Amino acid sequence: MPGSEDVRGDGSRNVQGFEPLIELLAGRGNAIELDEAALLLARIEYPELNPADYIIQLDHIASVIADRADDLSDGQDFLETAARYLFGDLGFRGNSDDYYNPDNSCLNRVIETARGIPISLCALFIEVARRLAKPVRGVGLPGHFVVRYDDEELTAFIDPFHGGDFIDEARCYELAQMETPDPTVLEPVDTRYIVMRMINNLRGVYFSRREPAKALQILDILLAANPKAAEEHKQRGVALLQMSRLIEAMESFQKYLELFPNAPDRERIEEQVKSIAFWMAARN
């Protein structure tokens, strides 16, 4: 069961149920769609979540947009119809008042509350567009996320966080706080990139809110996808230490040093390992 505390003897966590997400992160296949990946990720916060319930709601949103569009084959008509319905009728917008709430990174709650952060709102827009076979992809600006529509006749950028505003390249650079334009940041990104960025956002939230068990589960998913990711082993050690799981924390720090022997913080991590060993000896 996702979210369970089923820890195996090797100190790792059971990531059963997250296998499709792990496969995507590992680059072993792209069969999983963005909506399914995002909803699987949301199970860390909502272990009983049933993705099918929200897939149906996304299907319905797409169906309404298709019914309301005068000419769905026309890109401009699709974008304007989608924007009116999503950001007008349904009221989707950025949650500026409670930006770092983990709900903003959970697609189920974004659908339920019509609030989110840039990347989760973009994920919703992308998935609605996919159902209508419209060429909408994400653009991972530094510090912000928008969507890009591209067909043979039209290229357009939309900012779901700010009420579905249609924006130009200059505004994209402004949102990215870039003084010197760099067209490469306007290129669309793939599903794996989007999911990885969502994971990093949620990981940061859990660490800042001191919820190490949830941060740990994210790290275990990442390590299941890439067992040699040194930084994830270090962060796993931090989470385990916050949970007073000293032996596992020490093992994770040691694995970090093994994978990254020239780590710039090696001396500090070695001192941490020594401190853990001292604490353990003092408790026995």
Helices and strands as residue ranges (DSSP letters): H 19-25, H 34-42, H 51-68, H 75-83, I 84-89, E 93-94, G 96-98, G 102-105, H 107-113, E 115-116, H 118-131, E 136-139, E 146-150, E 155-159, G 160-162, E 165-167, H 169-175, G 183-186, H 191-208, H 212-225, H 230-242, H 246-259, H 266-283
